[in-house]
């Protein structure tokens, strides 16, 4: 750029071209499509007795095959999301408070507005999670799914101060979110996890950390694993097109068969489904999802703001009539199903959970 300007400035006749050149550069720098991967978009406030409560988005540049990756860290990285995103020049109607002070006024309603761009968030399987407005300088966070208690509706401002930022320590504490995890077919403790930020943890080759890159091949997806320590051996993970199986090989050694951990363990036979209120959230409920596995075990989790909260686990048995199911939960104790308006259901009660007290009806259905 300096060489170009020097050459142009040698001729007064090209002064207009110099001015035009600056206009083009400034226009590019102002393009929200380009600015989104620079720094972070954040919102923070102080909580008495705790300190700063930060909420932020980190957008990564587009990668081959994988696409554009995002990370959202809310409430000091205690509530986290990761996946892919797109930015479109499409207007978005938002409702957000410009400041924390406005939000704390009793009975206040977030002002509405129109942003020129729309950010859409997806999970790793390409399912749409949520969307919000954006203009390059502000991300208008009024989402229900990609969110968390205290996360909005609010303006998230562009922060490009790097290490000088007051939130730098929280940015640096970004949690590695699992993009893929595989385990060796013959040894369940030998696993390898690939994280959203291009890092990995290899428990096949003892305990190795490093970075990964990816490219497509006729076999599927090929991940090149480069250890952060020079004494460790690089490796290659070749993932099949269906993403369910893979082959792991250290350089110079034979490969070993691996399976996606999502396919490991007992298969689901039936499911439980219901909802429960979230303290302090009048318009949002937590989804309660239970799984009854073929080996006679069962689990129950709550999903809120994209986060899974384990609630209970235990065993179950089905009577000869096919609909009387007796549960032995670790926390809720024995519960026997009944026939209700929605079919087979249970009345689930547990006090003192992470969602406060739970008292709800869960419907039993066959797993897909």
C-alpha positions in Angstrom: 0.0 0.0 0.0 2.8 2.4 0.9 4.6 1.7 -2.4 1.4 2.3 -4.3 0.8 5.7 -2.5 4.3 6.8 -3.1 4.0 6.1 -6.8 0.8 7.9 -7.0 2.0 11.0 -5.1 4.8 11.5 -7.6 2.2 12.8 -10.1 -0.2 15.5 -9.1 -2.3 14.4 -12.0 -3.1 11.2 -10.2 -4.2 12.9 -7.0 -7.8 12.0 -7.7 -6.8 8.4 -8.1 -5.1 8.5 -4.7 -8.3 9.8 -3.1 -10.3 7.1 -4.9 -7.9 4.5 -3.6 -8.4 5.6 0.0 -12.2 5.5 -0.5 -12.0 1.9 -1.7 -9.8 0.8 1.2 -12.0 2.5 3.8 -15.1 1.0 2.3 -13.6 -2.5 2.6 -12.6 -1.8 6.2 -16.2 -0.8 7.0 -17.7 -3.9 5.4 -19.4 -5.9 8.2 -18.6 -9.1 6.3 -14.9 -8.4 6.9 -15.1 -6.9 10.4 -16.9 -9.8 12.0 -13.7 -11.9 12.3 -11.7 -9.0 13.8 -11.7 -9.2 17.6 -14.8 -10.0 19.6 -18.4 -8.7 20.1 -19.0 -8.4 23.8 -21.3 -7.2 26.5 -20.4 -7.1 30.2 -21.7 -5.8 33.6 -20.6 -6.0 37.2 -22.3 -8.3 39.7 -21.9 -7.4 43.4 -19.7 -9.9 45.2 -18.6 -11.6 42.0 -17.1 -9.0 39.7 -17.4 -8.6 35.9 -19.8 -10.8 34.1 -18.8 -11.0 30.5 -20.7 -12.3 27.4 -19.1 -12.5 24.0 -19.0 -13.9 20.5 -15.8 -14.9 18.7 -16.2 -15.4 14.9 -13.5 -17.3 13.0 -12.6 -16.9 9.4 -14.0 -19.3 6.8 -12.2 -22.7 6.5 -12.4 -25.2 3.7 -15.1 -27.8 4.1 -15.9 -26.8 7.7 -17.0 -23.2 6.9 -17.2 -20.3 9.2 -17.0 -21.2 12.9 -18.3 -19.3 15.9 -17.9 -19.5 19.7 -20.2 -17.9 22.2 -19.0 -17.6 25.8 -21.6 -16.3 28.3 -21.4 -15.7 32.1 -17.6 -16.1 32.4 -17.5 -19.0 29.9 -19.9 -21.1 32.0 -22.5 -21.2 29.2 -21.0 -21.9 25.8 -22.0 -22.6 22.2 -20.1 -23.4 19.1 -21.0 -24.3 15.5 -21.0 -22.5 12.2 -22.5 -19.2 11.0 -23.4 -17.2 7.9 -23.7 -13.4 7.5 -26.3 -12.1 4.9 -27.1 -8.6 3.7 -30.7 -9.1 4.9 -32.5 -6.8 7.3 -33.3 -8.1 10.8 -35.8 -6.6 13.2 -34.4 -6.6 16.7 -35.5 -5.7 20.2 -32.5 -4.8 22.5 -31.5 -2.5 25.3 -28.6 -0.2 24.4 -27.3 -0.2 28.0 -27.5 -2.2 31.2 -29.0 0.7 33.0 -31.9 0.7 30.5 -32.5 -3.0 31.0 -32.6 -2.6 34.8 -35.5 -0.1 34.8 -38.6 -1.8 36.2 -41.1 -2.7 33.5 -38.7 -1.6 30.7 -39.4 -2.9 27.2 -36.4 -3.3 24.9 -36.5 -0.7 22.0 -36.9 -2.1 18.5 -34.8 -1.4 15.4 -33.7 -2.7 12.1 -30.2 -4.0 11.4 -28.9 -4.3 7.8 -27.3 -7.7 8.2 -28.5 -11.1 9.6 -26.2 -13.6 11.3 -27.6 -17.2 11.3 -26.1 -19.8 13.7 -26.0 -23.5 13.0 -24.9 -26.6 14.9 -22.2 -28.9 13.6 -24.8 -30.9 11.6 -26.1 -27.9 9.8 -29.3 -27.4 11.8 -30.3 -23.8 12.3 -30.0 -22.8 15.9 -30.9 -19.1 16.0 -30.3 -15.7 14.3 -29.8 -12.0 15.2 -29.2 -8.6 13.7 -25.8 -7.1 13.0 -24.3 -3.9 11.5 -20.5 -4.4 11.8 -20.2 -2.4 15.0 -23.0 -4.0 17.1 -24.4 -7.5 17.3 -28.0 -7.2 18.5 -28.4 -10.1 20.9 -32.0 -10.9 21.4 -31.9 -14.6 20.8 -33.6 -17.4 22.8 -31.4 -20.4 21.9 -27.9 -19.0 21.5 -28.2 -17.2 24.8 -28.1 -17.5 28.6 -29.4 -16.0 31.8 -28.2 -12.3 31.8 -27.1 -12.4 28.2 -29.6 -10.0 26.8 -31.5 -8.6 25.0 -28.5 -6.3 24.7 -26.0 -4.5 22.3 -22.8 -6.5 21.9 -20.1 -4.0 20.9 -17.1 -4.6 18.6 -13.9 -5.1 20.8 -10.6 -5.0 18.9 -8.4 -3.9 21.7 -6.7 -7.3 22.0 -4.6 -7.8 25.2 -5.5 -4.2 26.2 -9.2 -5.1 26.5 -10.8 -5.2 29.9 -12.2 -8.6 28.9 -9.0 -10.1 27.6 -8.7 -12.7 30.4 -12.1 -14.0 29.5 -11.4 -14.1 25.8 -8.2 -16.1 26.5 -10.2 -18.5 28.6 -12.3 -19.6 25.6 -13.3 -23.2 26.1 -12.5 -25.7 23.5 -15.8 -27.1 22.2 -15.8 -30.6 20.7 -16.4 -30.7 17.0 -15.6 -34.4 16.6 -14.6 -37.1 19.0 -13.6 -40.7 18.1 -12.5 -43.6 20.2 -10.5 -46.7 19.3 -12.7 -49.7 18.6 -10.5 -52.0 20.7 -9.8 -49.6 23.6 -12.5 -47.2 24.8 -10.1 -45.0 26.7 -8.1 -44.2 23.6 -9.9 -41.2 22.3 -9.2 -38.1 20.2 -11.2 -34.9 20.4 -11.1 -32.2 17.8 -12.1 -28.7 19.1 -13.8 -25.8 17.3 -10.7 -23.6 17.6 -8.4 -25.8 15.6 -6.9 -27.6 18.6 -7.1 -31.3 19.6 -6.5 -33.6 22.5 -5.1 -37.0 21.7 -5.4 -39.8 24.3 -4.5 -42.5 21.8 -0.8 -41.4 21.7 -0.7 -40.9 25.5 -1.6 -37.2 26.2 -0.8 -35.0 23.2 -2.2 -31.6 22.4 -1.7 -29.6 19.2 -3.5 -28.1 16.2 -5.4 -29.6 13.3 -6.0 -28.8 9.7 -8.5 -30.5 7.3 -9.0 -31.3 3.7 -11.3 -33.5 1.6 -10.2 -36.7 -0.1 -11.8 -39.7 -1.8 -11.9 -41.5 1.6 -13.7 -38.6 3.3 -12.2 -35.9 5.5 -8.5 -36.0 6.3 -7.3 -34.3 9.5 -3.6 -33.5 9.9 -2.6 -33.5 13.6 0.4 -31.4 14.5 1.6 -31.7 18.2 2.6 -28.5 20.0 5.7 -30.3 21.4 8.3 -31.2 18.8 9.2 -34.5 20.5 5.6 -35.8 19.9 4.8 -37.6 16.7 2.3 -36.0 14.2 -0.6 -38.1 13.1 -3.4 -38.3 10.6 -7.1 -39.0 11.3 -9.1 -40.1 8.2 -12.8 -39.8 8.8 -15.2 -41.7 6.5 -17.9 -39.8 4.5 -20.6 -40.8 7.0 -18.5 -39.4 9.8 -19.2 -42.5 11.9 -15.9 -44.3 11.5 -12.2 -43.2 11.1 -8.7 -44.4 10.9 -6.0 -43.0 13.1 -2.3 -43.3 12.3 0.9 -41.9 13.7 3.4 -41.0 11.0 5.3 -44.1 10.0 3.0 -46.5 11.8 -0.1 -48.6 10.8 -3.5 -47.2 11.4 -6.1 -48.2 14.0 -9.9 -48.4 13.6 -11.9 -45.8 15.4 -15.6 -45.0 15.9 -17.5 -41.8 16.5 -18.3 -41.6 20.2 -21.9 -40.7 19.3 -22.3 -44.2 18.1 -20.8 -45.9 21.1 -22.7 -47.3 24.0 -26.2 -48.9 24.3 -28.9 -47.9 21.8 -32.0 -45.9 22.8 -35.3 -47.9 23.2 -37.6 -45.1 24.4 -37.6 -41.4 25.3 -39.1 -39.1 27.8 -40.1 -35.5 27.0 -41.5 -32.6 28.9 -40.7 -29.1 30.1 -39.9 -27.3 33.3 -39.9 -23.5 34.2 -36.6 -21.7 34.5 -36.3 -19.4 37.6 -36.4 -15.7 36.5 -37.4 -16.6 32.9 -41.1 -16.0 32.3 -41.1 -16.7 28.6 -38.6 -19.5 28.3 -38.9 -23.1 29.7 -36.3 -25.8 29.9 -36.8 -28.9 27.8 -36.6 -32.2 29.8 -35.3 -35.1 27.7 -34.9 -38.6 29.0 -33.5 -41.7 27.3 -34.4 -45.3 28.1 -31.6 -47.5 26.7 -31.8 -51.1 25.6 -29.6 -52.3 28.5 -32.2 -51.1 31.1 -30.5 -47.9 32.1 -32.0 -44.4 31.7 -31.0 -40.8 32.0 -32.8 -37.4 32.3 -31.3 -34.1 31.2 -32.6 -30.5 31.0 -31.8 -28.4 28.0 -31.8 -24.6 28.4 -30.2 -22.0 26.2 -28.4 -24.8 24.3 -26.8 -26.2 27.4 -27.4 -29.7 28.8 -27.9 -30.1 32.6 -27.9 -33.7 34.0 -30.9 -34.1 36.3 -31.1 -37.8 37.0 -30.2 -41.3 36.0 -31.2 -44.8 37.0 -32.8 -48.0 35.7 -36.2 -49.1 34.4 -38.2 -52.2 33.6 -41.3 -52.8 31.4 -44.2 -55.0 32.6 -45.8 -57.6 30.4 -48.7 -55.2 29.5 -46.1 -53.2 27.5 -47.0 -49.8 29.0 -46.4 -50.1 32.7 -42.8 -48.9 33.2 -41.2 -48.9 36.6 -38.3 -46.4 37.0 -35.7 -46.5 39.8 -34.1 -43.0 39.6 -31.1 -42.1 41.7 -32.6 -38.8 42.8 -36.3 -39.0 42.3 -36.7 -42.6 43.5 -39.3 -45.1 42.2 -41.8 -43.8 39.7 -44.4 -46.0 37.8 -45.9 -44.9 34.5 -49.6 -44.4 34.0 -51.9 -43.9 30.9 -52.8 -40.3 30.5 -54.2 -38.0 27.8 -50.9 -38.0 25.9 -50.4 -41.7 26.3 -47.8 -43.4 28.6 -46.5 -40.8 31.0 -44.9 -40.3 34.4 -45.2 -37.7 37.1 -41.6 -36.6 37.8 -40.8 -34.7 41.0 -37.3 -33.7 42.2 -36.5 -30.9 44.6 -33.3 -28.8 44.6 -32.1 -29.4 41.0 -30.0 -26.9 39.0 -33.4 -25.6 37.7 -34.8 -25.3 41.3 -37.7 -27.7 42.1 -39.0 -29.8 39.2 -42.6 -31.1 39.2 -43.8 -32.0 35.8 -45.3 -34.7 33.5 -43.0 -36.6 31.1 -44.4 -38.4 28.1 -42.9 -41.8 27.1 -42.4 -42.5 23.3 -40.6 -45.1 21.3 -37.1 -44.0 20.2 -36.8 -43.2 16.4 
